[in-house]
Amino acid sequence: MGGGGGFADSRLRDDGDEAFFRAYFGSREGGGDRARVDANGFYARAGCEHCEALGLKSSEFVTPEALKTALREQALKWHPDRHDDEKKPIAEARFKRVYDAYEYLAERAGARSSE
């Protein structure tokens, strides 16, 4: 996994992030807007389970602020305390999935604030 193609971004490493890049942003060759990832955000992709968990629409340009807003909306929707006892285990699993998806996308897109 080397430096071929016209895309270079220090936030994306070559140690396993190639699959992430292809799944979310398409091919590194040919670039175009769909493959652009920068400090302003990235494009959500159809079939991206992390984007779907956060309710992001396919081909939507996602800024760090939009990513945080999606996290808040989905966290409120799936918070276990907002569901009755019989649906609580499902809500808890979805709630955790929402946070996992946010962490994964935010880390790779540079959206996480330094904590």
N, C-alpha and C positions, 0 to 999 in steps of 0.2 A: 504494500500500500504506500505508494510513494507520492511524489509531488507532481504527477501528471495533471493535465487539465488546466483550465483557466481560473480556478477558484482557490483562493488561499485565505484562510481565516484562522487566527491563532486559537480561537475558542473551540475549534473542532480538531481533535487529535486524530492521528492515524491508528491508534491502538484500539480498534473496535468501533469507532464512530463512523466508519464508512457505511455500515448498515443503517445507522441512524440517519446519516445524510441522504442516502438513497431513498429511504422510506418517507422522509419528510420533505425533502427539497428536490428530488429528482437527480439526474445525472450531473456530475461536476463539469463535464464537457458541454459546451453549447450554452452554458450559463443562462442568460435571460433573466427576467424578473422572477420567474418561479424558483430559480435556484439561488436567489439573493438572500443572504443572511447577514445582517449587520446590526449596528447598535440601535437601529430604528425598528427592527423586528424581523419577521419571516412570514412566509405563506403557509397556511394550513393545507394539508393534503387529504384527499379522500382516502378513507381506509386507515388513517392514522389513529390508532386506538387511544393514544394520549390526547390528541385533539378532540376526539369524540367524547372522551370522559369529561372534558372541560366544556363541551357544548360548542366548540369552534366549528364554523362552517368551512367546507372545502373551498379552497382558493381565496379565503379571507386573509388579508394581510394583518398579522397579529403583532401589535406593539407590546412592549413590556407592560404598559398600563392596561391594555386589553386583556393580556394574560392574567393579570392580577384581578381584574374585574370578573373574568370568567371563573377564576378560583372562588371568589367571594360568592357569586351567584350559585354555583354548584355546591359549595360547602353549606350554604343556607338550605338549599333544596334537599340535600342528603344528610343533614345533621341528625344523628340518631335520636336526639331528644325531641325532634319534631315528628317522630313516627310512633305509632302504637307498638305495644310489646311484640305482637306477632310479626311485624315488618321490621323491627329494630335490627335484627342480624343482617338483613339485606341492606338496609340503610347504612349500617356501620361499615360494611364491606365497600359499598359505593363511595362513602365519605373518605375512606382511606385511599381508594383508587384515585379520587379527584386530587388529593394532596400528592400522591405519588406521581401522577401525570404532570402536575404543575412543577414539582421539583425537577423532573426529568427534562421537560421543555425549557424551563427557566435557566437551568444550569447550562444547557447547550446553546441557548440563544443569548446568554448574557443578561437575562432579565432580573436575576436575583440581586437584591440589595445586599451589601456587605453587612453581615450581622455580627 
